[in-house]
Structure formats: C-alpha cells, structure tokens
Amino acid sequence: MSVTYTYYVALPFVRTGDGVAAGQGQECPNEPSPSGGQNPCRGIRANAGALAFKRTGDPNMGSFADATILKTFGDISENLDEL
C-alpha cells in the first residue's frame, strides 16, 4: 500500500573555519507559516543562516521527490546541490 507523506525540515547553517556549512536538520511537525508567526521550526539554532524545505513521497518505499525550498534566511551555501 502506497502512502504519500510530506515532511518539512529546517536546516541551519553554521560558520566554520572554511566558511559556512550545513548543520543538523530538524524535522518540523507541519508546514512553517509564510509569516513566520506560528513557525514550528522557529527555535532552530544557526549562527549563519537557515533554510526550510519540504519533501513528499512514500516512506515505506523509500521513494521521495526532490526537495522544494520554502524559505532561506541569512548566509547559506550557494550550491545547495552538495547537501
């Protein structure tokens, strides 16, 4: 049985000796609001920037579509394909 699921993730970016690197992503219980008012990912710790993205797919099959970036904040990597 195929089940489609969308999950939302906040990904912090931290400063390193080599520039900026992605930190540990945090799954959010639901979609962040566009206004940021009721954003469940609001408390994520980042000292350079962050981005929020979503992916949709079937976790039972391990099959997910490419991520869709919802919002970016601050100083993040220019080449997100490396993530």
C-alpha positions as CSV (number, residue, x, y, z in Angstrom):
1,M,0.0,0.0,0.0
2,S,1.4,3.3,-1.1
3,V,1.2,6.2,1.4
4,T,2.2,9.7,0.4
5,Y,3.7,11.8,3.2
6,T,5.1,15.4,3.1
7,Y,7.7,16.3,5.7
8,Y,9.1,19.7,6.5
9,V,12.7,20.4,7.6
10,A,14.6,23.3,8.9
11,L,18.3,23.2,8.1
12,P,20.7,25.5,10.0
13,F,24.0,26.8,8.5
14,V,26.9,27.4,10.8
15,R,30.2,29.2,10.4
16,T,33.3,27.0,10.1
17,G,36.9,27.7,9.5
18,D,36.3,27.1,5.8
19,G,33.2,29.3,5.5
20,V,29.6,28.1,6.0
21,A,28.4,24.5,6.4
22,A,25.0,22.8,6.8
23,G,24.2,21.7,10.4
24,Q,21.9,19.1,11.6
25,G,18.4,19.3,10.0
26,Q,15.3,19.3,12.3
27,E,12.0,17.9,11.1
28,C,9.0,20.1,11.8
29,P,5.6,18.8,12.7
30,N,3.8,20.8,10.0
31,E,4.5,23.4,7.3
32,P,6.1,26.7,8.6
33,S,3.7,29.6,8.2
34,P,4.7,32.1,5.5
35,S,4.6,35.0,8.0
36,G,6.8,33.1,10.5
37,G,4.2,33.7,13.3
38,Q,3.5,30.1,14.1
39,N,6.6,28.6,12.7
40,P,7.4,25.2,14.4
41,C,11.0,25.5,13.3
42,R,11.4,28.9,14.8
43,G,13.8,27.9,17.6
44,I,16.4,26.3,15.3
45,R,19.9,27.3,16.3
46,A,22.0,28.7,13.5
47,N,24.8,31.3,13.5
48,A,25.0,31.9,9.8
49,G,21.5,31.2,8.3
50,A,18.9,28.6,7.7
51,L,16.6,27.2,5.1
52,A,13.2,25.4,5.3
53,F,12.3,22.8,2.7
54,K,9.7,20.0,2.1
55,R,9.8,16.6,0.5
56,T,6.9,14.4,-0.5
57,G,7.0,10.7,-1.1
58,D,6.3,7.2,0.3
59,P,8.4,6.4,3.3
60,N,7.5,2.7,3.1
61,M,9.1,2.5,-0.3
62,G,11.9,5.0,0.5
63,S,10.9,7.0,-2.6
64,F,10.8,10.8,-2.3
65,A,10.6,13.6,-4.8
66,D,13.3,16.3,-4.9
67,A,13.2,18.8,-2.0
68,T,11.4,22.1,-2.5
69,I,13.0,25.0,-0.8
70,L,10.3,27.1,1.0
71,K,12.4,29.9,2.6
72,T,16.0,30.9,3.1
73,F,17.5,33.2,5.8
74,G,20.9,34.7,6.3
75,D,24.2,33.4,4.8
76,I,23.8,29.9,3.3
77,S,25.7,27.8,0.8
78,E,25.3,29.0,-2.8
79,N,25.5,25.4,-4.1
80,L,22.6,23.5,-2.4
81,D,23.1,20.5,-4.7
82,E,26.0,19.5,-2.5
83,L,23.8,18.9,0.5
